[in-house]
């Protein structure tokens, strides 16, 4: 990664009594990047976010935000963070403009810059038309936008969003995704969500948490190994080990009576397979690339192990 590193964690862990909620997580996020955290309920996502934002102290490990150690320099590190929890921390009886001014005061924005930054944030989050409205009378979509606004009013380098599209209608979801895309240009963004479509629309990388650990990490598109997986169908199928012995073939397994699935190092390995199929009389009839969707990757990574299903 060549971008400025805005978040770096090493060995991050947290336990609640005998239960280990987070177990040795390493994360790295740069400016201009959006990282998604995916996981089943109870995987450790919210606990991880709360540690990143200084709400919970880690049991072990280090957190650096824009170069500041969160434990050694908590005020400097938190000033570089913007956090939207799953339930936005709004004041229902306040007006939008008053609430944002209050958020700016809490974030220690100097009086000389406060009005400018509040106005800029209202514009950026498309809240200018409701600036005088009472928050409790806003739609859920506008309330989510206001939650994001309070997280970015002080222009933090790193923005952390926990389930920002929950409960929104499709048009509101599109608006929040567009806002995340806008944030990504100038900030680093961490997005925790159950909605895979949000990840595919807004994120660069995804880390899958399971049982408190990161068990898989990849670029959102294309799938990390999708371009190297192929399905082969033969009239006279060879044994999988005969195909796996070919140069550049990393794995081969039978699928049904006449098909194989293979993983290759690069596309040059396919030439060897085709040549050997002709030489060995395998009668290759189909060669198709397989691209695993993010949903397939997630379900495969989080499938219960035999001991868990018992």
Secondary structure, 3 states (H helix, E strand, C coil): CCCCEEEEEEEEEEEECCEEEEEEEEEEEECCCEEEEEECCCCCHHHHHHHHCCCCCCCEEEEEECCEECCCCHHHHHHCEEEECCCCCCCCCCEHHHHHHHHHHHCCCCHHHHHHHHHHHHHHCCCHHHCCCEHHHCCHHHHHHHHHHHHHCCCCCEEEEECCCCCCCHHHHHHHHHHHHHHHHHCEEEEECCCHHHHHHHCCEEEEEECCEEEEEEECCCCCCHHHEEEEEECCCCCHHHHHCCCCEEEEEEECCCEEEEEECCCHHHHHHHHHHHHHCCCEEEEEEECCCHHHHHHHHHCCCHHHHC
